[in-house]
Amino acid sequence: MRQCRTVAVGLAVGVLLLSACTSPHTEDATVSPTALDPAPAPSVIESPRRVGVEDLGIAALLRPQRQSDVPNKAVNLGDVGDHGVVPPSVRIVDTAKGVTSYVGLDKEGQLCLVVVIEGGAAGSTCTTADRFARRALGVSLTSPSGGRAVAVLPDVRVAEISDLALSEAGLMRGTLPNVLVASKRKASSDLVLKSGYVVPGLP
């Protein structure tokens, strides 16, 4: 049964009567948004931490963004993948003569790898956090001015990779420890780590 009580509140110009009703069974009630209690607006991604980037295991994504992390204007991050990459999440992970590689998060929280060749050519791919926990993310890009085949993996997997294993797979280490690049002008082979983690061959 609902119980109501009326409370008189004194104001400078009169009395305001407030009526409050309570129910003895309120623990199972569901509160729905109303015009006076609107649903919260969708959150805006302002930094990679807002989308659980810690789970990806890439230290570069956790540091503050620097000016060098921002690709040149010829690269439209909004065209990367199916959802576009969030600009504040982008971090540089590899540099070579005329080629720069970045990681970032798209608007759905997926990890994206973007390889940019000086002059504007760019290639990219994205993956979910669950898939990245099992398989490295790689991009191979070539142009008349050069190219680069790059794979990025979680930092924790770096210790599992020996120099001999890299050489046999046709890979070498990139600028950061968790970045691998094809060492020859031919496709590298799949590299399977002891944990079962897979670094796919780079074409």
N, C-alpha and C positions, 0 to 999 in steps of 0.2 A: 504494500500500500504506500502511495506517495504521501509524504508529510510536508506541509508547507508552513512557512512562518513569514510574517511581515515585519520588516525592520524600518523604523523611522529615522531618517537622517536629516539633521538640522542644517539648513543652508541660510545664507544671509537674508534671503528674501522669502523663505517659507520652509516647508517640510516636503521632503521627497520620500515616498514610500517605495521600498524595494521588497519584492517578494522572492523568496528563495525556496525551491522545492528539492527535497532529497528522496532517494529511494533506498530501502534497506538492502537492495541487491544491485550494487553498482560495479562489482569486481569483474563481471563478464561483459560489461558494456563496451561497444565499439564506437569510437569517436570519429565522425566523418567531418571533413573540412566543410566550412560554410563560407558565405560571403564575408562574415566577420572574422573567420578563422581560416584563411586561404591556405591551400597546400603550399609547401615551400617550393620556391623556384628551383629548377634543375641546377645542380652545382656546375660551376664553370671551371674547367681545368686550367689552373694557374701555374702548376709546377708538377713534375713527374711524380712527386710523393703522393699527390691527391689520387692517383690511379694505381697505387700499390706497386710502384716500380721496384721497391726493395726486393720483391720476390724474383725479379729477373736476374739478380746477381751480377749486375754490371756497375762497378764503382763509378765509372765516368758519368752515369746518369744521376748520381746522387750529389755530385758537386755543383756549385753555382755555375750558371752559364756564363761563358766568356764571349768577347767579341769574335774571337776566332772560331767559335762554335756556329756562327750564323753563316749559312751558305750564301753565295753571291746571288744577286737579284735575278739572274737567269734561271735559277731553280725555283719552281713553284711548288712549295711544300704542300699546298692544297690539292695537288694532283697526285700525290704519292699514295699508292694503294687504293683501296675502295673508299676510304674515309678522309684522307688527307692527314698530314702530320701536324701536330700541335707545335708551333714554332718555339715556345719557351722550353720544350722538352729536348730539343736537339743538342747533341754533343758530338764533337769531332773525335774519331777513334783511330784514323789512319791517314797518313799523308805519304805521297810518293811524287815523283816528278810529273807535275801536271794533273795529278789525280788525288782527290780527297774523299774520304768516306766518313759518314755520319750515322749515328743511331738516334732514334727518337720514338715517340709514342704517337699513334694515330688517335683519332677522337673516340675510338672504341677501346682504347687501352692496349692495343696490340703493339708489339715491338717491330720497328721498321729499320731497315738498313738501306741507306742511300749512298750510291757511289757517283761522284761528279767528276767529269773530265773537263779540264780547263777549256773554255770555249762554249760551255753550256750543255753538252751532252750529259745525260744522267740516267741511271738505272736504279731500280729499287725493288724491294720485296718486303712483306710483312708476315708476321706469324703470331700465334697466341702464346701466352706465357706457358701454358701446359705443353705445347709442342716444343717450345724453346728449351724446356727442361730436359727434353730427350734428344733434340737434334739442333745442330748449329744453323744459323741463318746465313745464307751466302748469296752473293751477287757477282756476276761476271759481266764486264762492260768493255767494249772495244770501240775505237773510232780511228779515223786516219791519223789523229795526233797522238794516239796512245791507248792504253787500257789498263785494267786491273781486275783480278778475280779475288774477291775478299770474302772471308767468313768470320763471323763473330760468335763467340760462345761465352757462357757464364765464367766469371773469374775463377770459381772453385774448380773448374775442369782443367785449368792451365797446368797444374802440377802433375796431371796424368799423362802429359804429352812429352815424350823424349825427343831430342834432336834427331835421333836415328829414325824414329817413327815418322817424323815430319819429312825427312829426306826421302824415305821410301814411298811416301804418299805424294811426293811432288809438291810439298808445301814448305813455307818458311814463316817465321814470325813477323808480324806487322809492327806498326808503331807502338801499340799497346800490347801487353802480354796476352790478352784474350782475343787478339785479332790474328788470323792466319791468312796468308795470301799464296796464290799459286806461284811457284818458284820458276816455272818454265813456260814456254809458249805452247803448252798443250794441257789437256785436261788432267787434273789431279785425280787420284783414286779416293774412294771412301776411306775414312780413318775411323775405326771403331775403338773406343777407349776401354779400359778394363771395367769401368762402371757400366758399360753398354751404351754410353753416350756416342752419338754418331756425328762426325763432321763429314757432310756429303762431298763428293767429288765436285770440283769447280771446273766447268767447261772452258 
